[in-house]
Amino acid sequence: MPIPDALPLAPPSWSHLLWQRVCHLWWIKMVGTAVSISSFFVAYFWLMEATAHRAVTVPTTALDAWVGLNSWALVPYASLWLYVSLAPAFAANLGALRSYMVGALAIIGLAFATYWVFPTVTPSFGVDWAMYPMLRFLKTADAGGNAFPSLHVAFACYTAIVIGSQLRSIQAPRWARAINGAWCVAIAYSTLAIHQHVALDVAGGALTTCAALRLVALGRRHARRRRQRVHRATRAAGTAPAPHAQRMVAPVGRAWSRAFTGEAAPRSYREAPRR
């Protein structure tokens, strides 16, 4: 009796692929995220205290007057730490994690340099925070220093770019990508609605992300060209590259090129292909 041909297996759904990514290297992602966020807070608050005596107040704009105080905006504001944790959780492999960390460190480096050279503080707005118990703790813990640029907005924008790339790479539906974008917008709005930042801080945060990703792209391009020059010189000489050239160029070039090559991702962030 002839055996019927086996039915072709249906491709895994995008949600299944996303869950596979979450489970892959989960302990590295969990520990790395916890250590990174904790270290960031230590450096952030130290820098704020060290520069508080020379901080200047960021001026307000018409947009700040238009956006009223909303204590419930604390919910999307606090959700940033869950949001940023999803980006490394959805990383496909170590190359994608390395790519994410390079961009995050570039953003932090630019922002911290700005805080040190030009420290700023958010205006008081003349609000009696005792009337807003949901916000009183935040205002006590974070006095509004390190205002410009807003790292809350910078990391929300960066996370939206990274997760958007990850969702496209697994062909997630449009509604999932729309939620990702709406989450980013809600966090940016919340910084204004709880008076933790002003409009200039929000614009500065978005520009910081753009500048950091541009620097990362330039660094990747420089490393690639450097590798190409070494290989061309090697082929022209007909000999193997010098040991010191291999040590200096190859690891750097591989780190940049593998970290920023991938599938269906924008130039500002590319995941490494799954190995």
NORVENWO-V452454 format. One record per residue. SS is DSSP state (~ for helix, > for strand, _ for the rest). Layout:
ss:SS
ss:SS
This chain:
ss:_
ss:_
ss:_
ss:_
ss:_
ss:_
ss:_
ss:_
ss:_
ss:_
ss:_
ss:_
ss:_
ss:~
ss:~
ss:~
ss:~
ss:~
ss:~
ss:~
ss:~
ss:~
ss:~
ss:_
ss:_
ss:~
ss:~
ss:~
ss:~
ss:~
ss:~
ss:~
ss:~
ss:~
ss:~
ss:~
ss:~
ss:~
ss:~
ss:~
ss:~
ss:~
ss:~
ss:~
ss:~
ss:~
ss:~
ss:~
ss:~
ss:~
ss:~
ss:~
ss:~
ss:~
ss:_
ss:>
ss:>
ss:_
ss:_
ss:_
ss:_
ss:~
ss:~
ss:~
ss:~
ss:~
ss:_
ss:_
ss:_
ss:_
ss:~
ss:~
ss:~
ss:~
ss:~
ss:~
ss:~
ss:~
ss:_
ss:~
ss:~
ss:~
ss:~
ss:~
ss:~
ss:~
ss:~
ss:~
ss:~
ss:_
ss:_
ss:_
ss:_
ss:~
ss:~
ss:~
ss:~
ss:~
ss:~
ss:~
ss:~
ss:~
ss:~
ss:~
ss:~
ss:~
ss:~
ss:~
ss:~
ss:~
ss:~
ss:~
ss:~
ss:~
ss:~
ss:~
ss:~
ss:_
ss:_
ss:>
ss:>
ss:_
ss:_
ss:_
ss:_
ss:_
ss:_
ss:_
ss:~
ss:~
ss:~
ss:_
ss:~
ss:~
ss:~
ss:~
ss:~
ss:~
ss:~
ss:~
ss:~
ss:_
ss:_
ss:_
ss:>
ss:_
ss:_
ss:_
ss:_
ss:_
ss:~
ss:~
ss:~
ss:~
ss:~
ss:~
ss:~
ss:~
ss:~
ss:~
ss:~
ss:~
ss:~
ss:~
ss:~
ss:~
ss:~
ss:~
ss:~
ss:_
ss:_
ss:_
ss:_
ss:~
ss:~
ss:~
ss:~
ss:~
ss:~
ss:~
ss:~
ss:~
ss:~
ss:~
ss:~
ss:~
ss:~
ss:~
ss:~
ss:~
ss:~
ss:~
ss:~
ss:_
ss:_
ss:_
ss:_
ss:_
ss:~
ss:~
ss:~
ss:~
ss:~
ss:~
ss:~
ss:~
ss:~
ss:~
ss:~
ss:~
ss:~
ss:~
ss:~
ss:~
ss:~
ss:~
ss:~
ss:~
ss:~
ss:~
ss:~
ss:~
ss:~
ss:~
ss:~
ss:~
ss:~
ss:~
ss:~
ss:~
ss:~
ss:~
ss:~
ss:~
ss:~
ss:~
ss:~
ss:_
ss:_
ss:_
ss:_
ss:_
ss:~
ss:~
ss:~
ss:~
ss:~
ss:~
ss:~
ss:~
ss:~
ss:~
ss:~
ss:~
ss:~
ss:~
ss:~
ss:~
ss:~
ss:_
ss:_
ss:_
ss:_
ss:_
ss:_
ss:_
ss:_
ss:_
ss:_
ss:_
ss:_
ss:_
ss:_
ss:_
ss:_
